Amino acid sequence: MFSLHPQLEADTHELGRLRLSRVLLHKNSTVPWFILVPEVEATELFELEGEERSRLAAEMDALAAHVKRAFHCDKINVAAIGNLVPQLHVHVIGRRRDDPAWPGVVWGAPIGDETYDEAALALISRRLHEDLDELA
């Protein structure tokens, strides 16, 4: 039975599921920061094989393209990093030249702590589902 790591649960809003992964949105709205969590036993990308590896790559690409379009981003950062959460997860973060951490990384940067209101969450979720429906 799959369960989401408690730190991911605490830091994110769950927006839905694709064929392989859960789609999360970081609670900090300063930058559009999404997280894919594949529902697999593997804890590292290199441990995925065949169909799982291909499926995750397709989900990462589709989410990155969605974030770039929906949030008018200059750059998309995609990374499977994180030592505190051992569960395999992939960050997909939209970056703009005017965001508080540009051009540096958002991890550990003082980017603020703005949060999403219910209306913004609903809009983001609806647009995500419309755009990525074929992957669900």
Contacts in CASP RR format, 6 or more apart in sequence:
PFRMAT RR
TARGET T0000
AUTHOR 0000-0000-0000
METHOD contacts of the structure
MODEL  1
MFSLHPQLEADTHELGRLRLSRVLLHKNSTVPWFILVPEVEATELFELEG
EERSRLAAEMDALAAHVKRAFHCDKINVAAIGNLVPQLHVHVIGRRRDDP
AWPGVVWGAPIGDETYDEAALALISRRLHEDLDELA
2 39 0 8 1.000
4 14 0 8 1.000
4 22 0 8 1.000
4 37 0 8 1.000
4 87 0 8 1.000
5 37 0 8 1.000
5 85 0 8 1.000
5 86 0 8 1.000
5 87 0 8 1.000
5 89 0 8 1.000
7 84 0 8 1.000
7 85 0 8 1.000
8 24 0 8 1.000
8 35 0 8 1.000
8 37 0 8 1.000
8 85 0 8 1.000
8 87 0 8 1.000
8 89 0 8 1.000
11 26 0 8 1.000
11 27 0 8 1.000
12 24 0 8 1.000
12 25 0 8 1.000
12 26 0 8 1.000
12 27 0 8 1.000
12 35 0 8 1.000
13 24 0 8 1.000
13 25 0 8 1.000
13 27 0 8 1.000
13 116 0 8 1.000
13 121 0 8 1.000
14 22 0 8 1.000
14 23 0 8 1.000
14 24 0 8 1.000
15 23 0 8 1.000
15 24 0 8 1.000
15 25 0 8 1.000
15 34 0 8 1.000
15 124 0 8 1.000
15 125 0 8 1.000
15 128 0 8 1.000
15 129 0 8 1.000
16 22 0 8 1.000
16 23 0 8 1.000
16 125 0 8 1.000
16 128 0 8 1.000
16 129 0 8 1.000
17 23 0 8 1.000
17 39 0 8 1.000
17 136 0 8 1.000
18 36 0 8 1.000
18 59 0 8 1.000
18 132 0 8 1.000
18 135 0 8 1.000
18 136 0 8 1.000
19 55 0 8 1.000
19 59 0 8 1.000
19 135 0 8 1.000
19 136 0 8 1.000
20 38 0 8 1.000
20 39 0 8 1.000
20 40 0 8 1.000
20 52 0 8 1.000
20 55 0 8 1.000
20 56 0 8 1.000
20 59 0 8 1.000
21 36 0 8 1.000
21 37 0 8 1.000
21 38 0 8 1.000
21 39 0 8 1.000
21 56 0 8 1.000
21 59 0 8 1.000
21 90 0 8 1.000
22 36 0 8 1.000
22 37 0 8 1.000
22 39 0 8 1.000
23 34 0 8 1.000
23 35 0 8 1.000
23 36 0 8 1.000
23 63 0 8 1.000
23 128 0 8 1.000
23 132 0 8 1.000
24 34 0 8 1.000
24 35 0 8 1.000
24 36 0 8 1.000
24 37 0 8 1.000
25 32 0 8 1.000
25 33 0 8 1.000
25 34 0 8 1.000
25 35 0 8 1.000
25 116 0 8 1.000
25 121 0 8 1.000
25 124 0 8 1.000
26 33 0 8 1.000
26 34 0 8 1.000
26 35 0 8 1.000
27 115 0 8 1.000
27 116 0 8 1.000
28 111 0 8 1.000
28 112 0 8 1.000
28 113 0 8 1.000
28 114 0 8 1.000
28 115 0 8 1.000
29 114 0 8 1.000
29 115 0 8 1.000
29 116 0 8 1.000
29 120 0 8 1.000
30 99 0 8 1.000
30 100 0 8 1.000
30 111 0 8 1.000
30 112 0 8 1.000
30 113 0 8 1.000
30 114 0 8 1.000
31 93 0 8 1.000
31 94 0 8 1.000
31 95 0 8 1.000
31 96 0 8 1.000
31 99 0 8 1.000
31 101 0 8 1.000
31 106 0 8 1.000
31 111 0 8 1.000
32 67 0 8 1.000
32 70 0 8 1.000
32 71 0 8 1.000
32 73 0 8 1.000
32 93 0 8 1.000
32 94 0 8 1.000
33 91 0 8 1.000
33 92 0 8 1.000
33 93 0 8 1.000
33 94 0 8 1.000
33 106 0 8 1.000
34 63 0 8 1.000
34 67 0 8 1.000
34 91 0 8 1.000
34 92 0 8 1.000
34 93 0 8 1.000
35 89 0 8 1.000
35 90 0 8 1.000
35 91 0 8 1.000
35 92 0 8 1.000
36 56 0 8 1.000
36 59 0 8 1.000
36 60 0 8 1.000
36 63 0 8 1.000
36 89 0 8 1.000
36 90 0 8 1.000
36 92 0 8 1.000
37 87 0 8 1.000
37 88 0 8 1.000
37 89 0 8 1.000
37 90 0 8 1.000
38 48 0 8 1.000
38 52 0 8 1.000
38 56 0 8 1.000
38 88 0 8 1.000
38 89 0 8 1.000
38 90 0 8 1.000
40 48 0 8 1.000
40 52 0 8 1.000
40 88 0 8 1.000
42 48 0 8 1.000
42 52 0 8 1.000
42 88 0 8 1.000
43 86 0 8 1.000
43 87 0 8 1.000
43 88 0 8 1.000
44 80 0 8 1.000
44 88 0 8 1.000
45 53 0 8 1.000
45 56 0 8 1.000
45 80 0 8 1.000
45 88 0 8 1.000
45 90 0 8 1.000
47 88 0 8 1.000
48 56 0 8 1.000
48 88 0 8 1.000
56 90 0 8 1.000
58 135 0 8 1.000
59 135 0 8 1.000
60 78 0 8 1.000
60 90 0 8 1.000
60 92 0 8 1.000
62 131 0 8 1.000
62 132 0 8 1.000
62 135 0 8 1.000
63 92 0 8 1.000
63 132 0 8 1.000
64 76 0 8 1.000
64 78 0 8 1.000
64 92 0 8 1.000
66 127 0 8 1.000
66 128 0 8 1.000
66 131 0 8 1.000
66 132 0 8 1.000
67 73 0 8 1.000
67 76 0 8 1.000
67 92 0 8 1.000
67 93 0 8 1.000
67 94 0 8 1.000
68 76 0 8 1.000
68 94 0 8 1.000
69 131 0 8 1.000
70 124 0 8 1.000
70 127 0 8 1.000
70 128 0 8 1.000
70 131 0 8 1.000
71 94 0 8 1.000
71 96 0 8 1.000
72 96 0 8 1.000
73 94 0 8 1.000
73 95 0 8 1.000
73 96 0 8 1.000
74 95 0 8 1.000
74 96 0 8 1.000
74 97 0 8 1.000
75 94 0 8 1.000
75 95 0 8 1.000
75 96 0 8 1.000
76 92 0 8 1.000
76 93 0 8 1.000
76 94 0 8 1.000
76 95 0 8 1.000
77 91 0 8 1.000
77 92 0 8 1.000
77 93 0 8 1.000
77 94 0 8 1.000
77 95 0 8 1.000
77 105 0 8 1.000
77 106 0 8 1.000
78 90 0 8 1.000
78 91 0 8 1.000
78 92 0 8 1.000
78 93 0 8 1.000
79 90 0 8 1.000
79 91 0 8 1.000
80 88 0 8 1.000
80 89 0 8 1.000
80 90 0 8 1.000
80 91 0 8 1.000
81 91 0 8 1.000
81 107 0 8 1.000
82 89 0 8 1.000
93 106 0 8 1.000
95 101 0 8 1.000
95 102 0 8 1.000
95 106 0 8 1.000
96 102 0 8 1.000
97 103 0 8 1.000
99 106 0 8 1.000
99 111 0 8 1.000
100 109 0 8 1.000
100 110 0 8 1.000
100 111 0 8 1.000
100 112 0 8 1.000
101 109 0 8 1.000
101 110 0 8 1.000
101 111 0 8 1.000
116 124 0 8 1.000
129 136 0 8 1.000
END
